[in-house]
């Protein structure tokens, strides 16, 4: 966090420098623990970018196929009612 010289200067230049340094080290340690816990909670992505693109394309194709079927069904119903 600090170079050795800076730590020495802080400890000698300020009456509570040793305590300040100790508190800073504890704060850094606590922040690292919080970050590690957050990273663990987030975990690894379930899918890679490539897998997400492939899944999106599959869903797009399926939606397009279903829309086409619905259009054909609507067209068939319109022809039946016209006849």
PDB file of N, CA, C and O in Angstrom:
ATOM      1  N   UNK A   1       0.830  -1.175   0.000  1.00  0.00           N
ATOM      2  CA  UNK A   1       0.000   0.000   0.000  1.00  0.00           C
ATOM      3  C   UNK A   1       0.878   1.243   0.000  1.00  0.00           C
ATOM      4  O   UNK A   1       0.733   2.103  -0.869  1.00  0.00           O
ATOM      5  N   UNK A   2       1.770   1.347   0.946  1.00  0.00           N
ATOM      6  CA  UNK A   2       2.741   2.431   1.006  1.00  0.00           C
ATOM      7  C   UNK A   2       4.123   1.835   0.849  1.00  0.00           C
ATOM      8  O   UNK A   2       4.345   0.660   1.142  1.00  0.00           O
ATOM      9  N   UNK A   3       5.047   2.653   0.384  1.00  0.00           N
ATOM     10  CA  UNK A   3       6.430   2.184   0.380  1.00  0.00           C
ATOM     11  C   UNK A   3       6.929   2.193   1.820  1.00  0.00           C
ATOM     12  O   UNK A   3       6.345   2.852   2.681  1.00  0.00           O
ATOM     13  N   UNK A   4       7.996   1.470   2.077  1.00  0.00           N
ATOM     14  CA  UNK A   4       8.514   1.403   3.445  1.00  0.00           C
ATOM     15  C   UNK A   4       8.831   2.782   3.995  1.00  0.00           C
ATOM     16  O   UNK A   4       8.519   3.074   5.150  1.00  0.00           O
ATOM     17  N   UNK A   5       9.444   3.630   3.190  1.00  0.00           N
ATOM     18  CA  UNK A   5       9.781   4.978   3.629  1.00  0.00           C
ATOM     19  C   UNK A   5       8.550   5.783   3.989  1.00  0.00           C
ATOM     20  O   UNK A   5       8.557   6.524   4.973  1.00  0.00           O
ATOM     21  N   UNK A   6       7.490   5.647   3.203  1.00  0.00           N
ATOM     22  CA  UNK A   6       6.256   6.387   3.462  1.00  0.00           C
ATOM     23  C   UNK A   6       5.615   5.910   4.751  1.00  0.00           C
ATOM     24  O   UNK A   6       5.087   6.717   5.516  1.00  0.00           O
ATOM     25  N   UNK A   7       5.654   4.604   5.004  1.00  0.00           N
ATOM     26  CA  UNK A   7       5.098   4.084   6.250  1.00  0.00           C
ATOM     27  C   UNK A   7       5.850   4.645   7.447  1.00  0.00           C
ATOM     28  O   UNK A   7       5.248   5.059   8.437  1.00  0.00           O
ATOM     29  N   UNK A   8       7.172   4.653   7.344  1.00  0.00           N
ATOM     30  CA  UNK A   8       8.007   5.196   8.432  1.00  0.00           C
ATOM     31  C   UNK A   8       7.677   6.672   8.665  1.00  0.00           C
ATOM     32  O   UNK A   8       7.517   7.111   9.804  1.00  0.00           O
ATOM     33  N   UNK A   9       7.579   7.428   7.573  1.00  0.00           N
ATOM     34  CA  UNK A   9       7.273   8.863   7.695  1.00  0.00           C
ATOM     35  C   UNK A   9       5.933   9.073   8.378  1.00  0.00           C
ATOM     36  O   UNK A   9       5.806   9.934   9.248  1.00  0.00           O
ATOM     37  N   UNK A  10       4.922   8.284   7.985  1.00  0.00           N
ATOM     38  CA  UNK A  10       3.593   8.417   8.573  1.00  0.00           C
ATOM     39  C   UNK A  10       3.634   8.087  10.062  1.00  0.00           C
ATOM     40  O   UNK A  10       3.040   8.788  10.881  1.00  0.00           O
ATOM     41  N   UNK A  11       4.332   7.029  10.394  1.00  0.00           N
ATOM     42  CA  UNK A  11       4.388   6.616  11.797  1.00  0.00           C
ATOM     43  C   UNK A  11       5.102   7.655  12.667  1.00  0.00           C
ATOM     44  O   UNK A  11       4.732   7.849  13.825  1.00  0.00           O
ATOM     45  N   UNK A  12       6.127   8.327  12.116  1.00  0.00           N
ATOM     46  CA  UNK A  12       6.892   9.294  12.910  1.00  0.00           C
ATOM     47  C   UNK A  12       6.322  10.709  12.838  1.00  0.00           C
ATOM     48  O   UNK A  12       6.511  11.490  13.770  1.00  0.00           O
ATOM     49  N   UNK A  13       5.639  11.053  11.765  1.00  0.00           N
ATOM     50  CA  UNK A  13       5.175  12.427  11.599  1.00  0.00           C
ATOM     51  C   UNK A  13       3.835  12.675  12.273  1.00  0.00           C
ATOM     52  O   UNK A  13       3.487  13.824  12.548  1.00  0.00           O
ATOM     53  N   UNK A  14       3.098  11.648  12.535  1.00  0.00           N
ATOM     54  CA  UNK A  14       1.773  11.826  13.119  1.00  0.00           C
ATOM     55  C   UNK A  14       1.727  11.049  14.432  1.00  0.00           C
ATOM     56  O   UNK A  14       2.197   9.913  14.496  1.00  0.00           O
ATOM     57  N   UNK A  15       1.166  11.654  15.478  1.00  0.00           N
ATOM     58  CA  UNK A  15       1.156  10.964  16.774  1.00  0.00           C
ATOM     59  C   UNK A  15       0.452   9.605  16.738  1.00  0.00           C
ATOM     60  O   UNK A  15       0.878   8.666  17.412  1.00  0.00           O
ATOM     61  N   UNK A  16      -0.600   9.502  15.969  1.00  0.00           N
ATOM     62  CA  UNK A  16      -1.315   8.226  15.896  1.00  0.00           C
ATOM     63  C   UNK A  16      -1.068   7.560  14.545  1.00  0.00           C
ATOM     64  O   UNK A  16      -1.919   6.817  14.055  1.00  0.00           O
ATOM     65  N   UNK A  17       0.086   7.820  13.942  1.00  0.00           N
ATOM     66  CA  UNK A  17       0.408   7.279  12.622  1.00  0.00           C
ATOM     67  C   UNK A  17       0.365   5.770  12.567  1.00  0.00           C
ATOM     68  O   UNK A  17      -0.098   5.192  11.583  1.00  0.00           O
ATOM     69  N   UNK A  18       0.848   5.125  13.625  1.00  0.00           N
ATOM     70  CA  UNK A  18       0.846   3.659  13.652  1.00  0.00           C
ATOM     71  C   UNK A  18      -0.589   3.130  13.605  1.00  0.00           C
ATOM     72  O   UNK A  18      -0.887   2.186  12.873  1.00  0.00           O
ATOM     73  N   UNK A  19      -1.475   3.747  14.394  1.00  0.00           N
ATOM     74  CA  UNK A  19      -2.881   3.328  14.412  1.00  0.00           C
ATOM     75  C   UNK A  19      -3.551   3.618  13.068  1.00  0.00           C
ATOM     76  O   UNK A  19      -4.342   2.810  12.580  1.00  0.00           O
ATOM     77  N   UNK A  20      -3.233   4.773  12.469  1.00  0.00           N
ATOM     78  CA  UNK A  20      -3.802   5.116  11.153  1.00  0.00           C
ATOM     79  C   UNK A  20      -3.397   4.070  10.123  1.00  0.00           C
ATOM     80  O   UNK A  20      -4.230   3.617   9.337  1.00  0.00           O
ATOM     81  N   UNK A  21      -2.146   3.690  10.121  1.00  0.00           N
ATOM     82  CA  UNK A  21      -1.640   2.704   9.182  1.00  0.00           C
ATOM     83  C   UNK A  21      -2.329   1.358   9.394  1.00  0.00           C
ATOM     84  O   UNK A  21      -2.711   0.684   8.438  1.00  0.00           O
ATOM     85  N   UNK A  22      -2.481   0.983  10.655  1.00  0.00           N
ATOM     86  CA  UNK A  22      -3.157  -0.280  10.991  1.00  0.00           C
ATOM     87  C   UNK A  22      -4.609  -0.244  10.493  1.00  0.00           C
ATOM     88  O   UNK A  22      -5.093  -1.219   9.920  1.00  0.00           O
ATOM     89  N   UNK A  23      -5.299   0.883  10.712  1.00  0.00           N
ATOM     90  CA  UNK A  23      -6.693   1.019  10.264  1.00  0.00           C
ATOM     91  C   UNK A  23      -6.801   0.940   8.745  1.00  0.00           C
ATOM     92  O   UNK A  23      -7.715   0.310   8.213  1.00  0.00           O
ATOM     93  N   UNK A  24      -5.854   1.589   8.046  1.00  0.00           N
ATOM     94  CA  UNK A  24      -5.866   1.545   6.582  1.00  0.00           C
ATOM     95  C   UNK A  24      -5.687   0.122   6.078  1.00  0.00           C
ATOM     96  O   UNK A  24      -6.359  -0.306   5.139  1.00  0.00           O
ATOM     97  N   UNK A  25      -4.781  -0.602   6.707  1.00  0.00           N
ATOM     98  CA  UNK A  25      -4.547  -1.997   6.299  1.00  0.00           C
ATOM     99  C   UNK A  25      -5.793  -2.842   6.536  1.00  0.00           C
ATOM    100  O   UNK A  25      -6.142  -3.678   5.703  1.00  0.00           O
ATOM    101  N   UNK A  26      -6.461  -2.629   7.658  1.00  0.00           N
ATOM    102  CA  UNK A  26      -7.696  -3.363   7.949  1.00  0.00           C
ATOM    103  C   UNK A  26      -8.773  -3.015   6.924  1.00  0.00           C
ATOM    104  O   UNK A  26      -9.490  -3.899   6.454  1.00  0.00           O
ATOM    105  N   UNK A  27      -8.891  -1.734   6.576  1.00  0.00           N
ATOM    106  CA  UNK A  27      -9.877  -1.313   5.581  1.00  0.00           C
ATOM    107  C   UNK A  27      -9.623  -1.992   4.245  1.00  0.00           C
ATOM    108  O   UNK A  27     -10.554  -2.481   3.605  1.00  0.00           O
ATOM    109  N   UNK A  28      -8.375  -2.022   3.826  1.00  0.00           N
ATOM    110  CA  UNK A  28      -8.034  -2.665   2.557  1.00  0.00           C
ATOM    111  C   UNK A  28      -8.369  -4.153   2.624  1.00  0.00           C
ATOM    112  O   UNK A  28      -8.921  -4.713   1.677  1.00  0.00           O
ATOM    113  N   UNK A  29      -8.036  -4.783   3.734  1.00  0.00           N
ATOM    114  CA  UNK A  29      -8.327  -6.210   3.896  1.00  0.00           C
ATOM    115  C   UNK A  29      -9.838  -6.457   3.826  1.00  0.00           C
ATOM    116  O   UNK A  29     -10.285  -7.389   3.157  1.00  0.00           O
ATOM    117  N   UNK A  30     -10.620  -5.624   4.517  1.00  0.00           N
ATOM    118  CA  UNK A  30     -12.081  -5.777   4.517  1.00  0.00           C
ATOM    119  C   UNK A  30     -12.661  -5.563   3.119  1.00  0.00           C
ATOM    120  O   UNK A  30     -13.567  -6.283   2.698  1.00  0.00           O
ATOM    121  N   UNK A  31     -12.135  -4.571   2.407  1.00  0.00           N
ATOM    122  CA  UNK A  31     -12.619  -4.318   1.051  1.00  0.00           C
ATOM    123  C   UNK A  31     -12.308  -5.500   0.144  1.00  0.00           C
ATOM    124  O   UNK A  31     -13.140  -5.881  -0.680  1.00  0.00           O
ATOM    125  N   UNK A  32     -11.133  -6.079   0.282  1.00  0.00           N
ATOM    126  CA  UNK A  32     -10.783  -7.252  -0.526  1.00  0.00           C
ATOM    127  C   UNK A  32     -11.722  -8.411  -0.232  1.00  0.00           C
ATOM    128  O   UNK A  32     -12.141  -9.119  -1.148  1.00  0.00           O
ATOM    129  N   UNK A  33     -12.056  -8.610   1.044  1.00  0.00           N
ATOM    130  CA  UNK A  33     -12.986  -9.680   1.399  1.00  0.00           C
ATOM    131  C   UNK A  33     -14.367  -9.429   0.802  1.00  0.00           C
ATOM    132  O   UNK A  33     -15.006 -10.356   0.304  1.00  0.00           O
ATOM    133  N   UNK A  34     -14.831  -8.178   0.850  1.00  0.00           N
ATOM    134  CA  UNK A  34     -16.132  -7.845   0.263  1.00  0.00           C
ATOM    135  C   UNK A  34     -16.142  -8.091  -1.240  1.00  0.00           C
ATOM    136  O   UNK A  34     -17.109  -8.623  -1.784  1.00  0.00           O
ATOM    137  N   UNK A  35     -15.073  -7.705  -1.897  1.00  0.00           N
ATOM    138  CA  UNK A  35     -14.968  -7.905  -3.342  1.00  0.00           C
ATOM    139  C   UNK A  35     -14.952  -9.395  -3.662  1.00  0.00           C
ATOM    140  O   UNK A  35     -15.634  -9.837  -4.586  1.00  0.00           O
ATOM    141  N   UNK A  36     -14.188 -10.164  -2.912  1.00  0.00           N
ATOM    142  CA  UNK A  36     -14.116 -11.608  -3.148  1.00  0.00           C
ATOM    143  C   UNK A  36     -15.487 -12.256  -2.953  1.00  0.00           C
ATOM    144  O   UNK A  36     -15.872 -13.134  -3.726  1.00  0.00           O
ATOM    145  N   UNK A  37     -16.224 -11.830  -1.926  1.00  0.00           N
ATOM    146  CA  UNK A  37     -17.556 -12.377  -1.674  1.00  0.00           C
ATOM    147  C   UNK A  37     -18.513 -12.022  -2.814  1.00  0.00           C
ATOM    148  O   UNK A  37     -19.314 -12.855  -3.240  1.00  0.00           O
ATOM    149  N   UNK A  38     -18.429 -10.790  -3.303  1.00  0.00           N
ATOM    150  CA  UNK A  38     -19.300 -10.369  -4.404  1.00  0.00           C
ATOM    151  C   UNK A  38     -18.987 -11.154  -5.669  1.00  0.00           C
ATOM    152  O   UNK A  38     -19.899 -11.576  -6.380  1.00  0.00           O
ATOM    153  N   UNK A  39     -17.715 -11.351  -5.951  1.00  0.00           N
ATOM    154  CA  UNK A  39     -17.324 -12.105  -7.141  1.00  0.00           C
ATOM    155  C   UNK A  39     -17.821 -13.544  -7.029  1.00  0.00           C
ATOM    156  O   UNK A  39     -18.282 -14.125  -8.011  1.00  0.00           O
ATOM    157  N   UNK A  40     -17.726 -14.112  -5.837  1.00  0.00           N
ATOM    158  CA  UNK A  40     -18.183 -15.485  -5.633  1.00  0.00           C
ATOM    159  C   UNK A  40     -19.691 -15.586  -5.840  1.00  0.00           C
ATOM    160  O   UNK A  40     -20.179 -16.544  -6.440  1.00  0.00           O
ATOM    161  N   UNK A  41     -20.439 -14.575  -5.333  1.00  0.00           N
ATOM    162  CA  UNK A  41     -21.898 -14.591  -5.510  1.00  0.00           C
ATOM    163  C   UNK A  41     -22.275 -14.473  -6.977  1.00  0.00           C
ATOM    164  O   UNK A  41     -23.194 -15.146  -7.444  1.00  0.00           O
ATOM    165  N   UNK A  42     -21.571 -13.625  -7.698  1.00  0.00           N
ATOM    166  CA  UNK A  42     -21.883 -13.438  -9.111  1.00  0.00           C
ATOM    167  C   UNK A  42     -21.582 -14.707  -9.891  1.00  0.00           C
ATOM    168  O   UNK A  42     -22.341 -15.103 -10.776  1.00  0.00           O
ATOM    169  N   UNK A  43     -20.480 -15.329  -9.555  1.00  0.00           N
ATOM    170  CA  UNK A  43     -20.114 -16.577 -10.189  1.00  0.00           C
ATOM    171  C   UNK A  43     -19.745 -16.402 -11.644  1.00  0.00           C
ATOM    172  O   UNK A  43     -19.649 -15.292 -12.169  1.00  0.00           O
ATOM    173  N   UNK A  44     -19.547 -17.521 -12.259  1.00  0.00           N
ATOM    174  CA  UNK A  44     -19.156 -17.569 -13.662  1.00  0.00           C
ATOM    175  C   UNK A  44     -20.412 -17.456 -14.527  1.00  0.00           C
ATOM    176  O   UNK A  44     -21.457 -17.997 -14.166  1.00  0.00           O
ATOM    177  N   UNK A  45     -20.323 -16.765 -15.657  1.00  0.00           N
ATOM    178  CA  UNK A  45     -21.494 -16.690 -16.534  1.00  0.00           C
ATOM    179  C   UNK A  45     -21.923 -18.089 -16.970  1.00  0.00           C
ATOM    180  O   UNK A  45     -21.088 -18.964 -17.200  1.00  0.00           O
ATOM    181  N   UNK A  46     -23.215 -18.281 -17.077  1.00  0.00           N
ATOM    182  CA  UNK A  46     -23.728 -19.603 -17.441  1.00  0.00           C
ATOM    183  C   UNK A  46     -23.458 -19.925 -18.899  1.00  0.00           C
ATOM    184  O   UNK A  46     -23.287 -21.089 -19.261  1.00  0.00           O
ATOM    185  N   UNK A  47     -23.419 -18.902 -19.731  1.00  0.00           N
ATOM    186  CA  UNK A  47     -23.167 -19.118 -21.155  1.00  0.00           C
ATOM    187  C   UNK A  47     -22.086 -18.151 -21.625  1.00  0.00           C
ATOM    188  O   UNK A  47     -21.964 -17.033 -21.125  1.00  0.00           O
ATOM    189  N   UNK A  48     -21.323 -18.603 -22.582  1.00  0.00           N
ATOM    190  CA  UNK A  48     -20.339 -17.712 -23.195  1.00  0.00           C
ATOM    191  C   UNK A  48     -21.076 -16.795 -24.162  1.00  0.00           C
ATOM    192  O   UNK A  48     -22.251 -17.017 -24.454  1.00  0.00           O
ATOM    193  N   UNK A  49     -20.402 -15.779 -24.653  1.00  0.00           N
ATOM    194  CA  UNK A  49     -21.009 -14.862 -25.621  1.00  0.00           C
ATOM    195  C   UNK A  49     -21.458 -15.621 -26.860  1.00  0.00           C
ATOM    196  O   UNK A  49     -22.545 -15.379 -27.386  1.00  0.00           O
ATOM    197  N   UNK A  50     -20.618 -16.538 -27.322  1.00  0.00           N
ATOM    198  CA  UNK A  50     -20.950 -17.317 -28.519  1.00  0.00           C
ATOM    199  C   UNK A  50     -22.201 -18.162 -28.272  1.00  0.00           C
ATOM    200  O   UNK A  50     -23.076 -18.239 -29.134  1.00  0.00           O
ATOM    201  N   UNK A  51     -22.287 -18.791 -27.109  1.00  0.00           N
ATOM    202  CA  UNK A  51     -23.469 -19.597 -26.785  1.00  0.00           C
ATOM    203  C   UNK A  51     -24.717 -18.724 -26.689  1.00  0.00           C
ATOM    204  O   UNK A  51     -25.800 -19.141 -27.101  1.00  0.00           O
ATOM    205  N   UNK A  52     -24.572 -17.515 -26.150  1.00  0.00           N
ATOM    206  CA  UNK A  52     -25.720 -16.604 -26.069  1.00  0.00           C
ATOM    207  C   UNK A  52     -26.184 -16.192 -27.467  1.00  0.00           C
ATOM    208  O   UNK A  52     -27.384 -16.112 -27.730  1.00  0.00           O
ATOM    209  N   UNK A  53     -25.220 -15.929 -28.367  1.00  0.00           N
ATOM    210  CA  UNK A  53     -25.591 -15.574 -29.750  1.00  0.00           C
ATOM    211  C   UNK A  53     -26.313 -16.739 -30.427  1.00  0.00           C
ATOM    212  O   UNK A  53     -27.327 -16.545 -31.096  1.00  0.00           O
ATOM    213  N   UNK A  54     -25.785 -17.943 -30.248  1.00  0.00           N
ATOM    214  CA  UNK A  54     -26.417 -19.119 -30.846  1.00  0.00           C
ATOM    215  C   UNK A  54     -27.832 -19.304 -30.310  1.00  0.00           C
ATOM    216  O   UNK A  54     -28.753 -19.595 -31.073  1.00  0.00           O
ATOM    217  N   UNK A  55     -28.008 -19.137 -28.997  1.00  0.00           N
ATOM    218  CA  UNK A  55     -29.327 -19.271 -28.386  1.00  0.00           C
ATOM    219  C   UNK A  55     -30.277 -18.201 -28.923  1.00  0.00           C
ATOM    220  O   UNK A  55     -31.438 -18.490 -29.208  1.00  0.00           O
ATOM    221  N   UNK A  56     -29.797 -16.988 -29.058  1.00  0.00           N
ATOM    222  CA  UNK A  56     -30.633 -15.906 -29.587  1.00  0.00           C
ATOM    223  C   UNK A  56     -31.049 -16.200 -31.022  1.00  0.00           C
ATOM    224  O   UNK A  56     -32.198 -15.963 -31.396  1.00  0.00           O
ATOM    225  N   UNK A  57     -30.119 -16.718 -31.831  1.00  0.00           N
ATOM    226  CA  UNK A  57     -30.455 -17.061 -33.218  1.00  0.00           C
ATOM    227  C   UNK A  57     -31.485 -18.193 -33.264  1.00  0.00           C
ATOM    228  O   UNK A  57     -32.401 -18.148 -34.085  1.00  0.00           O
ATOM    229  N   UNK A  58     -31.360 -19.188 -32.415  1.00  0.00           N
ATOM    230  CA  UNK A  58     -32.338 -20.277 -32.361  1.00  0.00           C
ATOM    231  C   UNK A  58     -33.721 -19.729 -32.007  1.00  0.00           C
ATOM    232  O   UNK A  58     -34.723 -20.089 -32.625  1.00  0.00           O
ATOM    233  N   UNK A  59     -33.758 -18.848 -30.995  1.00  0.00           N
ATOM    234  CA  UNK A  59     -35.033 -18.263 -30.588  1.00  0.00           C
ATOM    235  C   UNK A  59     -35.626 -17.398 -31.697  1.00  0.00           C
ATOM    236  O   UNK A  59     -36.839 -17.402 -31.905  1.00  0.00           O
ATOM    237  N   UNK A  60     -34.779 -16.658 -32.409  1.00  0.00           N
ATOM    238  CA  UNK A  60     -35.235 -15.820 -33.516  1.00  0.00           C
ATOM    239  C   UNK A  60     -35.834 -16.693 -34.616  1.00  0.00           C
ATOM    240  O   UNK A  60     -36.925 -16.416 -35.113  1.00  0.00           O
ATOM    241  N   UNK A  61     -35.105 -17.761 -34.994  1.00  0.00           N
ATOM    242  CA  UNK A  61     -35.600 -18.658 -36.054  1.00  0.00           C
ATOM    243  C   UNK A  61     -36.920 -19.311 -35.655  1.00  0.00           C
ATOM    244  O   UNK A  61     -37.829 -19.439 -36.476  1.00  0.00           O
ATOM    245  N   UNK A  62     -37.022 -19.723 -34.393  1.00  0.00           N
ATOM    246  CA  UNK A  62     -38.255 -20.355 -33.917  1.00  0.00           C
ATOM    247  C   UNK A  62     -39.410 -19.346 -33.939  1.00  0.00           C
ATOM    248  O   UNK A  62     -40.522 -19.693 -34.339  1.00  0.00           O
ATOM    249  N   UNK A  63     -39.161 -18.119 -33.519  1.00  0.00           N
ATOM    250  CA  UNK A  63     -40.207 -17.094 -33.540  1.00  0.00           C
ATOM    251  C   UNK A  63     -40.645 -16.811 -34.974  1.00  0.00           C
ATOM    252  O   UNK A  63     -41.834 -16.647 -35.247  1.00  0.00           O
ATOM    253  N   UNK A  64     -39.673 -16.756 -35.891  1.00  0.00           N
ATOM    254  CA  UNK A  64     -39.977 -16.510 -37.300  1.00  0.00           C
ATOM    255  C   UNK A  64     -40.819 -17.664 -37.877  1.00  0.00           C
ATOM    256  O   UNK A  64     -41.778 -17.443 -38.617  1.00  0.00           O
ATOM    257  N   UNK A  65     -40.431 -18.907 -37.515  1.00  0.00           N
ATOM    258  CA  UNK A  65     -41.165 -20.081 -37.998  1.00  0.00           C
ATOM    259  C   UNK A  65     -42.599 -20.065 -37.481  1.00  0.00           C
ATOM    260  O   UNK A  65     -43.535 -20.344 -38.230  1.00  0.00           O
ATOM    261  N   UNK A  66     -42.773 -19.737 -36.199  1.00  0.00           N
ATOM    262  CA  UNK A  66     -44.111 -19.687 -35.622  1.00  0.00           C
ATOM    263  C   UNK A  66     -44.950 -18.576 -36.245  1.00  0.00           C
ATOM    264  O   UNK A  66     -46.145 -18.762 -36.475  1.00  0.00           O
ATOM    265  N   UNK A  67     -44.346 -17.434 -36.518  1.00  0.00           N
ATOM    266  CA  UNK A  67     -45.064 -16.322 -37.152  1.00  0.00           C
ATOM    267  C   UNK A  67     -45.526 -16.734 -38.550  1.00  0.00           C
ATOM    268  O   UNK A  67     -46.633 -16.394 -38.969  1.00  0.00           O
ATOM    269  N   UNK A  68     -44.672 -17.470 -39.270  1.00  0.00           N
ATOM    270  CA  UNK A  68     -45.026 -17.926 -40.615  1.00  0.00           C
ATOM    271  C   UNK A  68     -46.200 -18.904 -40.537  1.00  0.00           C
ATOM    272  O   UNK A  68     -47.128 -18.829 -41.343  1.00  0.00           O
ATOM    273  N   UNK A  69     -46.159 -19.815 -39.573  1.00  0.00           N
ATOM    274  CA  UNK A  69     -47.270 -20.755 -39.405  1.00  0.00           C
ATOM    275  C   UNK A  69     -48.573 -20.027 -39.075  1.00  0.00           C
ATOM    276  O   UNK A  69     -49.635 -20.373 -39.593  1.00  0.00           O
ATOM    277  N   UNK A  70     -48.482 -19.024 -38.214  1.00  0.00           N
ATOM    278  CA  UNK A  70     -49.669 -18.247 -37.857  1.00  0.00           C
ATOM    279  C   UNK A  70     -50.223 -17.508 -39.066  1.00  0.00           C
ATOM    280  O   UNK A  70     -51.438 -17.441 -39.256  1.00  0.00           O
ATOM    281  N   UNK A  71     -49.320 -16.946 -39.895  1.00  0.00           N
ATOM    282  CA  UNK A  71     -49.755 -16.257 -41.116  1.00  0.00           C
ATOM    283  C   UNK A  71     -50.453 -17.224 -42.056  1.00  0.00           C
ATOM    284  O   UNK A  71     -51.502 -16.899 -42.612  1.00  0.00           O
ATOM    285  N   UNK A  72     -49.879 -18.417 -42.240  1.00  0.00           N
ATOM    286  CA  UNK A  72     -50.484 -19.420 -43.124  1.00  0.00           C
ATOM    287  C   UNK A  72     -51.844 -19.864 -42.594  1.00  0.00           C
ATOM    288  O   UNK A  72     -52.785 -20.063 -43.361  1.00  0.00           O
ATOM    289  N   UNK A  73     -51.936 -20.018 -41.259  1.00  0.00           N
ATOM    290  CA  UNK A  73     -53.201 -20.411 -40.647  1.00  0.00           C
ATOM    291  C   UNK A  73     -54.241 -19.310 -40.828  1.00  0.00           C
ATOM    292  O   UNK A  73     -55.401 -19.594 -41.128  1.00  0.00           O
ATOM    293  N   UNK A  74     -53.834 -18.060 -40.647  1.00  0.00           N
ATOM    294  CA  UNK A  74     -54.764 -16.940 -40.822  1.00  0.00           C
ATOM    295  C   UNK A  74     -55.213 -16.843 -42.274  1.00  0.00           C
ATOM    296  O   UNK A  74     -56.380 -16.571 -42.555  1.00  0.00           O
ATOM    297  N   UNK A  75     -54.271 -17.068 -43.201  1.00  0.00           N
ATOM    298  CA  UNK A  75     -54.607 -17.028 -44.620  1.00  0.00           C
ATOM    299  C   UNK A  75     -55.589 -18.146 -44.955  1.00  0.00           C
ATOM    300  O   UNK A  75     -56.537 -17.937 -45.712  1.00  0.00           O
ATOM    301  N   UNK A  76     -55.361 -19.339 -44.390  1.00  0.00           N
ATOM    302  CA  UNK A  76     -56.274 -20.475 -44.615  1.00  0.00           C
ATOM    303  C   UNK A  76     -57.653 -20.192 -44.059  1.00  0.00           C
ATOM    304  O   UNK A  76     -58.654 -20.521 -44.696  1.00  0.00           O
ATOM    305  N   UNK A  77     -57.724 -19.592 -42.890  1.00  0.00           N
ATOM    306  CA  UNK A  77     -59.013 -19.250 -42.289  1.00  0.00           C
ATOM    307  C   UNK A  77     -59.737 -18.188 -43.112  1.00  0.00           C
ATOM    308  O   UNK A  77     -60.960 -18.233 -43.247  1.00  0.00           O
ATOM    309  N   UNK A  78     -58.991 -17.240 -43.661  1.00  0.00           N
ATOM    310  CA  UNK A  78     -59.600 -16.196 -44.479  1.00  0.00           C
ATOM    311  C   UNK A  78     -60.159 -16.794 -45.763  1.00  0.00           C
ATOM    312  O   UNK A  78     -61.234 -16.396 -46.211  1.00  0.00           O
ATOM    313  N   UNK A  79     -59.442 -17.750 -46.362  1.00  0.00           N
ATOM    314  CA  UNK A  79     -59.919 -18.400 -47.584  1.00  0.00           C
ATOM    315  C   UNK A  79     -61.170 -19.217 -47.316  1.00  0.00           C
ATOM    316  O   UNK A  79     -62.088 -19.247 -48.136  1.00  0.00           O
ATOM    317  N   UNK A  80     -61.207 -19.893 -46.145  1.00  0.00           N
ATOM    318  CA  UNK A  80     -62.385 -20.704 -45.790  1.00  0.00           C
ATOM    319  C   UNK A  80     -63.610 -19.816 -45.595  1.00  0.00           C
ATOM    320  O   UNK A  80     -64.706 -20.157 -46.040  1.00  0.00           O
ATOM    321  N   UNK A  81     -63.425 -18.685 -44.934  1.00  0.00           N
ATOM    322  CA  UNK A  81     -64.568 -17.817 -44.674  1.00  0.00           C
ATOM    323  C   UNK A  81     -65.017 -17.099 -45.950  1.00  0.00           C
ATOM    324  O   UNK A  81     -66.177 -16.703 -46.061  1.00  0.00           O
ATOM    325  N   UNK A  82     -64.099 -16.928 -46.919  1.00  0.00           N
ATOM    326  CA  UNK A  82     -64.457 -16.286 -48.177  1.00  0.00           C
ATOM    327  C   UNK A  82     -65.216 -17.256 -49.075  1.00  0.00           C
ATOM    328  O   UNK A  82     -65.979 -16.837 -49.946  1.00  0.00           O
ATOM    329  N   UNK A  83     -65.005 -18.547 -48.864  1.00  0.00           N
ATOM    330  CA  UNK A  83     -65.628 -19.552 -49.742  1.00  0.00           C
ATOM    331  C   UNK A  83     -67.023 -19.903 -49.361  1.00  0.00           C
ATOM    332  O   UNK A  83     -67.653 -20.732 -50.017  1.00  0.00           O
TER     333      UNK A  83
END
